[in-house]
Amino acid sequence: MTKVLVATDKPFAPVAIKGIRKVVEEAGFELVLLENYTTPQDFINAVAEVDAVIIRSDKATKEVIDAGKKLKIIVRAGAGYDNIDLAAATAKGVVAMNTPGQNSNAVAELALGMMVYYARNFYNGKSGFELKGKKLGIHAYGFVGKNVARIAKGFGMDVYAFDPFLPKSEIEKDGVKWVGTVEELYSTCHFVSLHIPANNQTKQSINYSLLSKMPVPACLINTARAEVIHEAELLKMFQERKDFAYLSDVEPTNKAEIENAFKAKFFCTPKKMGAQTEEANVNAGIAAANQIVRFIKHGDKTFQVNK
């Protein structure tokens, strides 16, 4: 019997597991759960005899992939997939997938929520400012970026977007202003919301040269990945631009240094919370299960990321 492992050190919500189980068992497969595990070896041991794996932020390393003697597919329940060793998966003939769009509204709501939190001085009782009329730049106009635009327009924000992979018409049809370069986006907008993946082209690309182009006051919101930020130059931006604020759903390695010196302009969630809603849990988990079933039964590779 085909075995599907759900390996999550931060488990899915019970309602999501119920939905995953329904999809898996109705396909005639067996569901195996590894929740709240404490060491990478637990994951390595659990993958030995399964055909498919669903993960969240768990690391599907080369060691994990190589241990899967029958492993055919890994699905990351979420959009980002830098926690899968794609080279190792490809070398072993394992298909790697993500579930794009399933967490997008949850992440977008968090981004706007952090903006409101900052605009109202972290709810400290002092007078703040309104988002209405402020210029918001969206760096990468994918599933999350589109939802950020939709919500921000509801606040009355003036929304701009840069995405080198989309035509101007795709952005403008949503009532969003297209900009042709990333430099133009940052030099135009007081708020910039990051939605780029972490890859060789984007890692540490958000640097002082780019951030310093932002008008006064400036606020960067990061619900993407920590690796895209050049942290030493982020600190330089804080030191040289007293108007600059950074709101993040991913913890910088120099968090303590930033927090100690610039607490009034910095907020970081205690853990990555973008997809931490019951709805996103259910959507991404069930999507992952359905993708596995379609792949095993019909060879469907629609969301493969290691082509």
N, C-alpha and C positions, 0 to 999 in steps of 0.2 A: 504493500500500500504506500502511496505517495505521502510523505511526511512534510508538514510545513511547520517550521519553528518560528515562534515569535520571541525574539531575544531583546529584552528591554530592561536596562537597569533603572529607568524611570518608566514604570508600567503605563500602558494605555488605561484609560478609564474603563471600568467594568462594562459599561454599555458598549464600548468599542470592541472589547474582547468578545462580547456576546455576538456582535455583528460579524466579526471576523470568523468566529467559530461556525456560524450559520453558513457563510459562503464556502468555507473550507469543507465542512462535513457534507453539505449538499452536493459538492463536487465528487464525493466519495473519497476524500483525503482525510488524513489524521492531523489534528492540531496538537503541537507540542509547545508548552509554555516554559520560558526561562525568564522569570521576573525578579527584580531586586537582586541580581547577582552582584557579587562583590569583587571578583577578580577576572582578568581577561581569560584565565585558564578555564573558568566556568563556561564561558562562551565557546572556547575551543573544544571542550569536552562535549558540549551539547550539539554542536554542528556535525559531529562525526557521521551520523547515520540519517541525516535528513536530506530532502531533495530541494527544499526552498527555505529561504529565511526572510523574515520581515524584521527590520530594525527601525529605531527612531534616531537618536543621536549617538547610538552605540557604534563603536569602531569595528568595521569589517576589515581587519588587517590581513596581510599576506598569510600570517599564521592561522587565522580563522579560516580563510578561504582554502588554504592547503589542507586543513584538517577535515574539510567536507568531502569525504570520499565519494558521495553520491550527489553532491551539490550541483544544481543546474541554474539557479536564479537567486539573486538577492534583491530585495526591494526596500528602498529607504522611504518610509512613510513620511513624506515631506518633500520640499523642493530641492534643498541643497543636498549634495551627495559627496562632498569632499571627505566624508568619514568612511567611504568605501575605497579600498585600494584597487583602482580601476585596472592598473597594469597587471596586478596579480589575478584579478578576475578574468581579464582577457586571455592571459597566458594559460589559464586552466580551463578556458572555454565556458566560463560562468557568465551568464547575462546579468548585468546590473541595471536597475531601473530606479527612477524616482516617481513621485506622484504629484506632478506640477499642478498648482492651482487649488489643491485641497485645503491648504492652510492659509490661503492668501488673504481672506477677509479678516481672520484673527490677527495676523501680523499687521495688516493695515490699521485696524482699530487700535492696536497697541501703539503704533507710531503716532497717530493723532492724539491718543490719550496722553502720551509722554509730552507732546507739544503743549497740550492744555495744562498739564501739571507744571511745566516750566513757566508758561505764560502767567500763571497765577502764583508764582513764587513758591512752588511746592506746597501750596496751601498753608502758608505760614501766617495768614491773616493780614498781610500787607497788600497794598494796591498793586495789581499787575497790569497786563494789557490784553487786548483781544486779538484773535487770529484773523478776524474779518479784515479783508483788504490787504493782508500781508502776502508777499510773494513766496511761493513754495516751489522749489525745484525738485523734480523726481529724477534721480540718477538710475536709469534702467526702467523701461516702461513695460515690464512683464505683468504676470498675474497680480502680484502684490502692488506694483506701481500703479496699475489701473484702478485697484480698489482704493489706494491712498488718494488718487485724484478724485474719485467719486465722492469720498467722504469729505475731503478738503473743500471741494466745491460747495458742499452743503454748509460748511462753515463760512462761505463767502470769500475763501482765499483765491488769490490770483495764481493759477497753476501753470507751471512750465515743465517740460520734460525733455531729456536727452536720452536717446537710445540709438547707437550706431547700426543696429540690426533691423530697425523698423523704418519704413518710409514715412515721410512727413504727413501724408494723408491718414495713416493709421492712428497717429497721435492727435491730429487736429479734429478728427471725426468725433472725439470725445469732448470737444470744447476745451482742449488743453493746448497751450502755446508750445510749438515746436522750437527747439534751438539746435543749431547745427554742430556745436562743439561743446565738449565738457567744460572748457574754460568759460564759455559764454553763460552756461547754466550757473556756475558758481559766482561769476561776477554780477549776475542779475538778481539772484535770490538771497533773501535774508535767512530763509530756512531751506535746507537741502536734506532730502530723505534718501538714504542709500539702499539700493536693492540689487547690487551687483554680486555675482558669485565670486568665490575665492579661487583664482586660477593663476597661472604663470603671468598673465597679462595684467591682472588686477591687484595682486598682492602688493601691499604697501603703496598703492597708487594714489591713495588719498593722503596727500602730503602737504607740507607748508606752502609750497608754491601754488597749489590749487586752492587750499583753504584761505590763504591770505588775500585772494581775489574777492572774497565775499564782502558785500557792503556791511556797514555798521548799522545795527547790531547783527551778529551772525550766529546761527544755531545749526549744528549738524546732528541729524538723527540717524542712528545706525541700528537697523533691525536685520542686517545681513550677516556678515562674518567679521570677526576680530582681525583676521589676517589682512584685510584690505586697507587697514589703517596703518600708516607709518607712525608708530607710537611716539618715537622720540620727537618727531616733527609736530605731532599733535600737542605734546607738552610745550614745544616752542610756541605754538599758536596761542595756547593759554597764557604763556608768559608775556607775549608781546601784544596780544589783543584782549584787553580787559573786558571787552564786550562779547567775547566768544563763549558759546555754551556748547556742551556735548552731551547728548542724551543717547544712551546705548542699551541695547538688549544683549550685548556681548561684552564680557568683562575684559578690559585691557590689562596687560601684564603689569603696567605701571599704575594700576588703579589707586593704590594707597598714596602714591606721590601726588597724583592729580586731586584726589579727594581731600587730602590734608591742606593743599594750598588753594584750591579753587572750588570748594564745596558748593558755593552759591551758584555756580555755573555748570555743575556736573551732576548727572544722575545715571546710575547703572542699576538694572534689575538684579536681584540677588542670584538669579539663575536665568538662563535663556527662557523667555516666557512667550515669545511670539506665537507659537502654536499651542500654547497651554490653555485651550478651551475645550469643553466637552464636545462641541460641534466639530472642531478641527480634528480632535482625537478620532472621532467616529468617521469623519470623511476620509482622512488619510489612511486609517487602518483598513477600512473596508475597501477602499480603492486599491491598496496594496494586495489584499487578498484576491480581489477580482482579477488584477493583472497577472497574478501567479496562476490562477485557474486558466485564464485565456492562453497564457504562454505554454503551460504544461499540456493542455488539451488541443490547442490549435496553432501553437507556434507563434502567437502574436507578440511582436517585439516593439510595439508602438512607442513605448516610453524608455527604450533602451538608451543608456548614456555612455556605454563603452563600445560603440560601433567601430 
